[in-house]
């Protein structure tokens, strides 16, 4: 029997190679159909009416005038809001579906909503407004601070940012013969329809979800959301397909906020750089809902600590998971405070981190990564203590970020079919939110069956396929790789049993390699794949593989817990405050790498997203009206390709890492850039810019 | 969107006759980079839109006898940015145009549209009015004014002029020809005092047709402080022009006032002086005099000083273009 264990290094045909995404050409030529691209005959366009008030009591909502407009086919009103409150600008109060987007837009203006405005609160940086603190204490903080040789204290801050998915949230819905067909932009195909049945009145077994491509989720597209309910109800009511996608302004204001994190931090160290004490008070907002923040302090488990975390409820859209929830914020807060301590000690940054690696969960990994990263950035040549002493207004500096993440593969089921004509399909109810799921499934199935990538039809994106977890927390790759490997191996073993009589009778002595089934010890005794499959007669082989994460971890298919080191090399114009990123290095481990190219791409994408929040992103609110002022892509800035500098990615390989099995990679690379860029700017200009993003106005304020 | 009548006349006379004499009744469509979004967002809701696309007005011509370069108002910003004559004589103008950064804006946006576009103030663009007043108070003053004016902001208008070319045209002594008159660039921009006023002296039924820039041999340059390298609005811009001996100096700032802002006290530092790093720094320091920052935009004074200093050094050939 072929073993399901991952093949050894010398025995891999596809795994770990540099393989381009199977769907790259479809995406880059525009052939790939995203939810926004789904246009069906007779389709109606739905638009939603947002609350203009940050907080108000809703007295009545009258959509009758809108309903009477020619071209309008359905209206929807949130009855639950009547005599209740809207809690943020943009909260959906009503909706219309019409023949065209223009008619729907005009109809919204005819919906009469009676509001009584109430006082609102959008300020997220006033700790006095914070509630329900959660405290943590370890060791003896007072004693450690007392005995510290150096104590530094600082305030650090990162604002609410949005997910800013390039494809906004939404879906096309259609009801045919009592069954609901949905084309959503989602990162949760298998369970997208959960709880939609009650709201729409159609059984879940009659809901068909199809998402072949999606334009970004980053943690904000797990559920069907209110617009999923509205669109489905309207489709049922009208008997016509209904497209409901959010406009850019609502996408930014209501479809996902990453919570802010402001902190006052005190760090105590010994004169040799050893960190002994950490005191941190952290506050921020998760918008109108709760506030979730953890992993503080970050990576470094300081022995004597006291931390308090508390949330401020504001009249803003609610928080959603944002790529590595909590980590980018607490990484920035912690690593900034630690670097300030190193600067106070006049200590080299690398020496300082190495001195304290004992406080981390994986000192050896970080030590190895620090060595590689410093070499790649040219640390010996470029480094200096805090403050670039060279003449001229432009100062240059280097800064570090260290991060960690879990990434254990989620529950996943895969069905592999080997057909008598030799074709192979692997089907999983997963989705590709950018990690290359389709390609990775084909790699694992092809590797297992000894076939080229093109021989595998990887089917994803439908809830009719075997269920797989939501793509969140870097859990997808481990999950789908294992289920695909197990299903492929099971199918192969059945085929080997069929073929064995033709090749000496012993299935255990056979292998599938290079497009043939052959004897391991007599490779010339072989039968071509297609001929082998023809022996199946009329019966295809269909096998399922299940990733049970606990068992799979024990068996070495998957693991969790990675480390990463990033270094930013920045130039700061001290006369304009403009920060330019020259180069950034990311060194990352993720266990067994399935595709080196998509792994590196993943890290680059993470870097770009992280650089963007370090330099540009910030959701700005007007105190008087409670409105988001920059819910557009004009003043909600994202980095362009000319803003991100030279990116160098180094993936850790070798036995030590590969024997751990597959570990997810979506979150880790996005975590460190805030810390690395902030520390690099401090290293360049000699003072800390305490807030992200590192805008010119903040740099000038810090220098003033 | 409010339904409107659309007209695309082929002569300036008929275009003028199609325009109403009250602001808001009709709007002029040039490249559309501003107007189309404004219409879609309901910020502007005219009864009629008059397109200038059949009027030509898109040539750059040199008249050696008159000593002028004439730029048609419908000339795309990209054509201005890449024109050899403009680059040779008026680097301040070429740089101001090329700084737009976005290929789409460069190919679609027009020179006349740059001068007449409405402010990017986020209160205005979010439908809270050009002057952003609520209950008699300024939302800008009470709110987030990080990108607002530090000069000329004593009245209700706190926004900054969005024009990229205005400062350079004023510095170069340009004249703007309209369907009915000729207006010095220095008198073209105005600060509105009410919601029904606009940011230029143009009448509602008047069309800017061309810009004449004198070939006066002035050294000139534009320096812009910006965050993103791609499409982004500058924080502050300085356009300068002066004779080789420092005479006839003009220093004009952009994106710091409701109009391009002439910094005459900075020009006075330059006049007659041999340009040096020291003079450039003094000129920059003089440019920020009189600034009256709002609660969140004090940083702009430093940027003004830097932008002026660097523009002077670049114009004098003492520093490479940034």
Interface residues (C-beta under 8 A of the other chain):
Chain A: X102 X105 X106 X575 X576 X577 X578 X615 X616 X620 X621 X622 X623 X624 X625 X627 X629 X630 X632 X634 X635 X637 X639 X640 X641 X642 X643 X695 X696 X697 X700 X701 X704
Chain B: X1 X120 X122 X123 X125 X126 X128 X134 X139 X142 X143 X144 X146 X147 X225 X226 X227 X228 X229 X230 X231 X232 X233 X235 X296 X297 X299 X302 X303 X305 X306 X307 X309
